[in-house]
């Protein structure tokens, strides 16, 4: 047996022969050992240990054995020098504190801030990337914080509809799974809207083709009609037609032109009459002598006195000579 198989911890005999135990042993054997190099991430290593342990419902003692079996190099030397770490509750936080570098956390945080969904990227691919970055940055990050990162990074066409539907859910139901379901449904709806063809271009093309094919036919019809008319005339009439000038052919008889001129003059005089009447009426109507408004006569004024002068009511003068000033 190889070295990796020697360190695989045993489990109760009740599950030793099950298929889950086989999968557990295979995953643990293929798991890469953690050496403590800067390129390796301790948070990812611990996450893999706990994920494989869930396959057999491993307790903290088994997780402790799994972890110590899969460390090597600098990490193993550090563990051997810290003999007080005797259980999983002590070993896990100590490993995170010792091998988590500030630079790596800062880089992951910057990636989270800058990571946006690309126009051609599916919502599933974007979701997997953000959730992985969230776990790498903080394995114990809350669901609320993860949803916040997802909502900030999703593309603009999905952002508002997703936020609106997430707010309709209860506080406990606003999870990453709910976000993924809502985002998938909204993406499918938008894709269906884009795939629906617009009927307008087909109608436009139909009418365009009809007009374009009708015009030449009409023109050909006129040409054929004119050619057939000329060919049907006798030789003598042909000479008469060709001998006449365009002016003589299309000129209007004198009697008819005189009639047209008289008709135009009468129509012009009719059209000018209302304008003339309106101008004369505007000249005749002056402003009211009582209130100085020009939309009524003095006799129709609301402020007219019933007797004497319309403005002041005195009987010794007329309204035109009244010295009273109206306010």
C-alpha contacts under 8 A as a table, 3 or more apart, distances in Angstrom:
res1	aa1	res2	aa2	distance
1	X	5	X	6.23
1	X	6	X	6.82
2	X	5	X	5.40
2	X	6	X	6.51
3	X	6	X	5.22
3	X	7	X	6.88
4	X	7	X	5.72
4	X	8	X	6.84
4	X	29	X	6.11
4	X	69	X	7.89
5	X	8	X	5.31
5	X	29	X	6.59
7	X	69	X	5.42
8	X	25	X	7.36
8	X	28	X	7.52
8	X	29	X	7.57
8	X	66	X	6.98
8	X	69	X	7.03
9	X	62	X	7.06
9	X	65	X	6.47
9	X	66	X	6.79
11	X	15	X	7.22
11	X	16	X	6.72
12	X	15	X	6.10
12	X	16	X	6.60
13	X	16	X	4.96
13	X	17	X	7.63
14	X	17	X	7.50
15	X	18	X	5.35
15	X	20	X	7.90
15	X	21	X	6.42
16	X	21	X	5.90
17	X	21	X	6.73
17	X	22	X	7.63
18	X	21	X	5.37
18	X	22	X	6.76
19	X	22	X	5.10
19	X	23	X	6.40
20	X	23	X	5.09
20	X	24	X	6.07
20	X	55	X	6.63
20	X	56	X	6.83
21	X	24	X	4.90
21	X	25	X	6.17
21	X	55	X	7.86
21	X	56	X	6.81
22	X	25	X	5.27
22	X	26	X	6.18
23	X	26	X	5.09
23	X	27	X	6.12
24	X	27	X	5.31
24	X	28	X	6.16
24	X	52	X	6.38
24	X	53	X	7.65
24	X	55	X	6.34
24	X	56	X	7.17
25	X	28	X	5.23
25	X	29	X	6.01
26	X	29	X	5.21
26	X	30	X	6.24
27	X	30	X	5.25
27	X	31	X	6.10
27	X	52	X	6.91
28	X	31	X	5.16
28	X	52	X	6.99
28	X	66	X	7.95
31	X	70	X	7.73
32	X	70	X	7.33
33	X	70	X	4.67
33	X	71	X	5.21
33	X	72	X	6.29
34	X	40	X	7.27
34	X	42	X	7.61
34	X	45	X	6.85
34	X	70	X	6.34
34	X	71	X	4.72
34	X	72	X	5.96
34	X	73	X	7.94
34	X	75	X	7.00
35	X	40	X	7.78
35	X	71	X	5.90
35	X	72	X	4.75
35	X	73	X	4.79
35	X	74	X	5.70
35	X	75	X	5.19
35	X	76	X	7.21
36	X	40	X	6.57
36	X	42	X	7.62
36	X	72	X	7.90
36	X	73	X	7.09
36	X	74	X	5.67
36	X	75	X	5.01
36	X	99	X	6.45
37	X	40	X	5.48
37	X	74	X	7.81
38	X	41	X	7.44
38	X	101	X	7.69
41	X	44	X	5.47
41	X	45	X	6.50
41	X	99	X	7.85
41	X	100	X	7.29
41	X	136	X	7.96
42	X	45	X	4.99
42	X	46	X	6.25
42	X	95	X	7.21
42	X	96	X	6.26
42	X	99	X	6.19
42	X	100	X	6.45
43	X	46	X	5.33
43	X	47	X	6.14
43	X	96	X	6.73
43	X	100	X	7.73
43	X	135	X	7.96
43	X	136	X	6.10
43	X	138	X	7.92
43	X	139	X	6.76
44	X	47	X	5.01
44	X	48	X	6.22
44	X	136	X	6.44
45	X	48	X	5.25
45	X	49	X	6.40
46	X	49	X	5.03
46	X	50	X	6.31
46	X	67	X	7.69
46	X	92	X	7.49
47	X	50	X	5.25
47	X	51	X	6.04
47	X	139	X	7.61
48	X	51	X	4.99
48	X	52	X	6.12
49	X	52	X	5.43
49	X	53	X	6.14
49	X	63	X	6.84
49	X	66	X	6.88
49	X	67	X	6.58
50	X	53	X	4.95
50	X	54	X	6.27
50	X	63	X	6.90
51	X	54	X	5.35
51	X	55	X	7.17
52	X	55	X	5.53
52	X	56	X	7.84
53	X	56	X	5.87
53	X	57	X	6.04
53	X	58	X	4.88
53	X	59	X	7.84
53	X	62	X	7.68
53	X	63	X	6.47
54	X	57	X	4.54
54	X	58	X	5.91
55	X	58	X	7.52
58	X	61	X	7.84
58	X	62	X	5.69
58	X	63	X	6.53
59	X	62	X	5.51
59	X	63	X	6.40
60	X	63	X	5.01
60	X	64	X	6.08
60	X	87	X	7.40
60	X	88	X	5.60
60	X	89	X	7.61
61	X	64	X	5.09
61	X	65	X	6.40
61	X	87	X	6.75
61	X	88	X	6.65
62	X	65	X	5.08
62	X	66	X	6.10
63	X	66	X	5.00
63	X	67	X	6.08
63	X	88	X	6.66
64	X	67	X	5.26
64	X	68	X	6.28
64	X	87	X	6.16
64	X	88	X	4.88
64	X	91	X	7.55
65	X	68	X	5.30
65	X	69	X	6.09
66	X	69	X	5.21
66	X	70	X	6.40
67	X	70	X	5.32
67	X	71	X	6.60
68	X	71	X	5.66
68	X	76	X	7.79
71	X	75	X	6.00
71	X	76	X	5.44
72	X	75	X	5.64
72	X	76	X	4.60
72	X	77	X	7.61
73	X	76	X	5.37
73	X	77	X	6.43
74	X	77	X	5.10
74	X	78	X	6.13
75	X	78	X	5.10
75	X	79	X	6.23
76	X	79	X	5.05
76	X	80	X	6.20
77	X	80	X	5.15
77	X	81	X	6.28
78	X	81	X	5.21
78	X	82	X	6.45
79	X	82	X	5.18
79	X	83	X	7.07
79	X	85	X	7.81
80	X	83	X	6.11
82	X	85	X	6.11
83	X	86	X	6.96
85	X	88	X	7.97
85	X	90	X	5.60
85	X	91	X	5.48
86	X	90	X	7.03
86	X	91	X	7.24
87	X	90	X	5.63
87	X	91	X	6.17
88	X	91	X	4.96
88	X	92	X	5.82
89	X	92	X	5.96
89	X	93	X	7.21
90	X	93	X	6.18
90	X	94	X	6.35
91	X	94	X	5.19
91	X	95	X	6.08
92	X	95	X	5.32
92	X	96	X	6.42
93	X	96	X	5.07
93	X	97	X	6.08
94	X	97	X	5.16
94	X	98	X	6.06
95	X	98	X	5.19
95	X	99	X	5.97
95	X	100	X	7.94
96	X	99	X	5.62
96	X	100	X	5.49
97	X	100	X	5.78
100	X	104	X	7.37
100	X	105	X	7.59
101	X	104	X	5.50
101	X	105	X	6.66
102	X	105	X	5.25
102	X	106	X	6.15
103	X	106	X	5.13
103	X	107	X	6.16
104	X	107	X	5.11
104	X	108	X	6.25
105	X	108	X	5.18
105	X	109	X	6.16
105	X	137	X	5.88
106	X	109	X	5.09
106	X	110	X	6.20
107	X	110	X	5.12
107	X	111	X	6.19
108	X	111	X	4.98
108	X	112	X	6.22
108	X	133	X	6.50
108	X	136	X	7.26
108	X	137	X	5.92
109	X	112	X	5.05
109	X	113	X	6.38
109	X	137	X	6.69
110	X	113	X	5.12
110	X	114	X	6.16
111	X	114	X	5.18
111	X	115	X	5.67
111	X	133	X	7.68
112	X	115	X	5.32
112	X	130	X	6.99
112	X	133	X	6.54
112	X	134	X	7.49
112	X	149	X	7.34
113	X	153	X	7.97
115	X	130	X	7.71
115	X	153	X	6.24
116	X	126	X	7.96
116	X	152	X	7.94
116	X	153	X	4.40
116	X	154	X	6.12
116	X	155	X	6.93
117	X	121	X	6.33
117	X	123	X	7.73
117	X	126	X	5.90
117	X	153	X	5.97
117	X	154	X	5.17
117	X	155	X	5.39
118	X	121	X	5.04
118	X	155	X	7.11
119	X	155	X	7.21
121	X	125	X	6.77
121	X	126	X	6.90
122	X	125	X	5.47
122	X	126	X	6.47
123	X	126	X	5.15
123	X	127	X	5.98
123	X	154	X	7.98
123	X	180	X	7.68
123	X	183	X	6.86
123	X	184	X	6.68
123	X	187	X	7.75
124	X	127	X	5.04
124	X	128	X	6.21
124	X	180	X	7.46
124	X	184	X	7.87
125	X	128	X	5.29
125	X	129	X	6.34
126	X	129	X	5.25
126	X	130	X	6.30
126	X	154	X	7.77
127	X	130	X	5.36
127	X	131	X	6.16
127	X	150	X	7.01
127	X	180	X	7.19
128	X	131	X	5.34
128	X	132	X	6.13
129	X	132	X	5.25
129	X	133	X	6.28
130	X	133	X	5.13
130	X	134	X	6.11
130	X	146	X	7.99
130	X	149	X	7.30
130	X	150	X	6.61
131	X	134	X	5.03
131	X	135	X	6.20
131	X	146	X	6.89
132	X	135	X	5.13
132	X	136	X	6.12
133	X	136	X	5.01
133	X	137	X	6.05
134	X	137	X	5.19
134	X	138	X	6.00
134	X	139	X	7.24
134	X	141	X	6.92
134	X	146	X	6.59
135	X	138	X	5.10
135	X	139	X	4.38
135	X	140	X	7.23
135	X	141	X	6.89
136	X	139	X	6.15
138	X	141	X	5.24
141	X	145	X	6.68
141	X	146	X	7.02
142	X	145	X	5.41
142	X	146	X	6.46
143	X	146	X	5.06
143	X	147	X	6.15
143	X	174	X	7.80
143	X	175	X	5.65
143	X	176	X	6.49
144	X	147	X	5.24
144	X	148	X	6.25
144	X	174	X	7.17
144	X	175	X	6.86
145	X	148	X	4.98
145	X	149	X	6.41
146	X	149	X	5.21
146	X	150	X	6.31
146	X	176	X	6.90
147	X	150	X	4.98
147	X	151	X	6.09
147	X	174	X	7.65
147	X	175	X	6.62
147	X	176	X	5.71
147	X	179	X	7.06
148	X	151	X	5.21
148	X	152	X	6.21
149	X	152	X	5.23
149	X	153	X	6.26
150	X	153	X	5.32
150	X	154	X	6.10
151	X	154	X	5.53
151	X	159	X	6.29
151	X	162	X	7.69
151	X	163	X	7.11
152	X	159	X	7.66
154	X	158	X	6.66
154	X	159	X	5.88
155	X	158	X	5.76
155	X	159	X	6.05
156	X	159	X	4.99
156	X	160	X	7.17
157	X	160	X	7.18
157	X	161	X	7.91
158	X	161	X	5.67
158	X	162	X	6.04
158	X	183	X	7.10
158	X	186	X	6.94
158	X	187	X	7.17
159	X	162	X	5.41
159	X	163	X	6.17
160	X	163	X	5.20
160	X	164	X	6.10
161	X	164	X	5.17
161	X	165	X	6.34
161	X	186	X	7.41
162	X	165	X	5.29
162	X	166	X	6.06
162	X	179	X	7.39
162	X	182	X	6.40
162	X	183	X	6.22
162	X	186	X	7.52
163	X	166	X	5.07
163	X	167	X	6.19
164	X	167	X	5.42
164	X	168	X	6.82
165	X	168	X	5.25
165	X	169	X	7.05
165	X	182	X	7.48
166	X	169	X	5.44
166	X	174	X	6.33
166	X	178	X	7.89
166	X	179	X	7.20
167	X	170	X	7.57
169	X	173	X	5.99
169	X	174	X	6.31
170	X	173	X	5.21
170	X	174	X	6.59
171	X	174	X	5.61
172	X	175	X	7.32
173	X	178	X	7.11
174	X	178	X	6.18
174	X	179	X	7.22
175	X	178	X	5.23
175	X	179	X	6.33
176	X	179	X	4.94
176	X	180	X	6.19
177	X	180	X	5.15
177	X	181	X	6.31
178	X	181	X	5.22
178	X	182	X	6.18
179	X	182	X	5.28
179	X	183	X	5.97
180	X	183	X	5.11
180	X	184	X	6.09
181	X	184	X	5.25
181	X	185	X	6.30
182	X	185	X	5.23
182	X	186	X	6.16
183	X	186	X	5.17
183	X	187	X	6.05
184	X	187	X	5.12
184	X	188	X	6.22
185	X	188	X	5.21
185	X	189	X	6.31
186	X	189	X	5.10
186	X	190	X	6.29
187	X	190	X	5.21
187	X	191	X	6.20
188	X	191	X	5.09
188	X	192	X	6.19
189	X	192	X	5.14
189	X	193	X	6.34
190	X	193	X	5.11
190	X	194	X	6.36
191	X	194	X	5.16
191	X	195	X	6.21
192	X	195	X	5.08
192	X	196	X	6.37
193	X	196	X	5.49
194	X	197	X	7.80
198	X	201	X	6.80
199	X	202	X	5.69
199	X	203	X	6.80
200	X	203	X	5.40
200	X	204	X	6.24
201	X	204	X	5.00
201	X	205	X	6.01
202	X	205	X	5.16
202	X	206	X	6.21
203	X	206	X	5.06
203	X	207	X	6.36
204	X	207	X	5.32
204	X	208	X	6.02
205	X	208	X	4.99
205	X	209	X	6.03
206	X	209	X	5.28
206	X	210	X	6.16
207	X	210	X	4.94
207	X	211	X	6.09
208	X	211	X	5.25
208	X	212	X	6.01
209	X	212	X	5.10
209	X	213	X	6.04
210	X	213	X	5.33
210	X	214	X	5.99
211	X	214	X	5.06
211	X	215	X	6.20
212	X	215	X	5.76
212	X	216	X	7.30
213	X	216	X	6.12
213	X	217	X	6.78
214	X	217	X	5.22
214	X	218	X	6.23
215	X	218	X	5.15
215	X	219	X	6.17
216	X	219	X	4.97
216	X	220	X	5.96
217	X	220	X	5.01
217	X	221	X	6.04
218	X	221	X	4.95
218	X	222	X	6.33
219	X	222	X	5.19
219	X	223	X	6.27
220	X	223	X	5.02
220	X	224	X	6.01
221	X	224	X	5.08
221	X	225	X	6.02
222	X	225	X	5.01
222	X	226	X	6.16
223	X	226	X	5.24
223	X	227	X	6.04
224	X	227	X	5.07
224	X	228	X	5.87
225	X	228	X	5.11
225	X	229	X	6.06
226	X	229	X	5.06
226	X	230	X	6.24
227	X	230	X	5.26
227	X	231	X	6.12
228	X	231	X	5.13
228	X	232	X	6.13
229	X	232	X	5.27
229	X	233	X	6.61
230	X	233	X	5.48
230	X	238	X	7.30
231	X	234	X	7.90
233	X	237	X	6.30
233	X	238	X	6.40
234	X	237	X	5.58
234	X	238	X	6.36
235	X	238	X	5.10
235	X	239	X	6.53
236	X	239	X	5.34
236	X	240	X	6.55
237	X	240	X	4.97
237	X	241	X	6.24
238	X	241	X	5.21
238	X	242	X	6.25
239	X	242	X	5.26
239	X	243	X	5.92
240	X	243	X	5.16
240	X	244	X	6.41
241	X	244	X	5.55
242	X	245	X	7.65
244	X	248	X	6.47
244	X	249	X	6.64
245	X	248	X	5.44
245	X	249	X	6.37
246	X	249	X	5.12
246	X	250	X	6.18
247	X	250	X	5.47
247	X	251	X	5.69
248	X	251	X	5.34
252	X	256	X	6.71
252	X	257	X	6.27
253	X	256	X	5.42
253	X	257	X	6.22
254	X	257	X	5.08
254	X	258	X	6.17
255	X	258	X	5.29
255	X	259	X	6.40
256	X	259	X	5.05
256	X	260	X	6.24
257	X	260	X	5.04
257	X	261	X	6.22
258	X	261	X	5.11
258	X	262	X	6.30
259	X	262	X	5.20
259	X	263	X	6.20
260	X	263	X	5.04
260	X	264	X	6.17
261	X	264	X	5.16
261	X	265	X	6.24
262	X	265	X	5.17
262	X	266	X	6.25
263	X	266	X	5.21
263	X	267	X	6.23
264	X	267	X	5.18
264	X	268	X	6.11
265	X	268	X	5.09
265	X	269	X	6.20
266	X	269	X	5.14
266	X	270	X	6.25
267	X	270	X	5.06
267	X	271	X	6.19
268	X	271	X	5.11
268	X	272	X	6.18
269	X	272	X	5.12
269	X	273	X	6.25
270	X	273	X	5.34
270	X	274	X	7.62
271	X	274	X	6.59
271	X	275	X	7.54
272	X	275	X	5.37
272	X	276	X	6.23
273	X	276	X	5.09
273	X	277	X	6.13
274	X	277	X	5.07
274	X	278	X	6.06
275	X	278	X	5.16
275	X	279	X	6.19
276	X	279	X	5.12
276	X	280	X	6.19
277	X	280	X	5.14
277	X	281	X	6.08
278	X	281	X	5.07
278	X	282	X	6.12
279	X	282	X	5.11
279	X	283	X	6.24
280	X	283	X	5.06
280	X	284	X	6.09
281	X	284	X	5.02
281	X	285	X	6.04
282	X	285	X	5.23
282	X	286	X	7.63
283	X	286	X	7.00
285	X	294	X	7.31
285	X	297	X	7.57
286	X	294	X	6.02
286	X	297	X	7.85
287	X	292	X	5.18
287	X	293	X	5.06
287	X	294	X	3.91
287	X	295	X	7.34
287	X	296	X	7.49
287	X	297	X	7.30
287	X	298	X	7.99
288	X	291	X	5.77
288	X	292	X	4.55
288	X	293	X	5.13
288	X	294	X	5.74
288	X	295	X	7.85
288	X	296	X	6.46
288	X	297	X	5.44
288	X	298	X	4.71
288	X	301	X	7.37
289	X	292	X	5.47
289	X	298	X	5.70
289	X	311	X	7.82
289	X	319	X	7.35
289	X	320	X	7.37
290	X	298	X	6.29
290	X	301	X	7.24
290	X	303	X	7.14
290	X	304	X	7.11
290	X	310	X	7.31
290	X	311	X	5.51
290	X	326	X	6.51
291	X	301	X	7.65
291	X	303	X	7.49
291	X	326	X	6.34
291	X	327	X	7.68
293	X	296	X	7.02
294	X	297	X	7.47
296	X	300	X	6.39
296	X	301	X	6.78
297	X	300	X	5.28
297	X	301	X	6.40
298	X	301	X	5.16
298	X	304	X	7.44
298	X	310	X	7.91
299	X	304	X	6.99
299	X	310	X	7.72
300	X	304	X	7.52
301	X	304	X	5.42
303	X	311	X	7.57
304	X	310	X	4.88
304	X	311	X	5.99
305	X	308	X	7.22
305	X	309	X	6.79
305	X	310	X	4.62
305	X	311	X	6.05
305	X	312	X	6.69
305	X	313	X	5.39
306	X	310	X	6.99
306	X	313	X	7.19
307	X	310	X	6.97
307	X	313	X	5.57
307	X	314	X	7.61
307	X	315	X	7.51
308	X	312	X	7.76
308	X	313	X	4.61
308	X	314	X	5.00
308	X	315	X	4.23
308	X	316	X	7.67
308	X	317	X	7.83
308	X	318	X	7.61
309	X	312	X	5.55
309	X	313	X	4.42
309	X	314	X	5.23
309	X	315	X	5.97
309	X	317	X	6.55
309	X	318	X	5.35
309	X	319	X	5.17
309	X	322	X	7.46
310	X	313	X	5.79
310	X	318	X	7.80
310	X	319	X	5.87
311	X	319	X	6.14
311	X	322	X	7.21
311	X	324	X	7.38
311	X	326	X	7.71
312	X	322	X	7.43
312	X	324	X	6.70
314	X	317	X	6.84
315	X	318	X	7.58
317	X	321	X	6.33
317	X	322	X	6.68
318	X	321	X	5.52
318	X	322	X	6.34
319	X	322	X	5.01
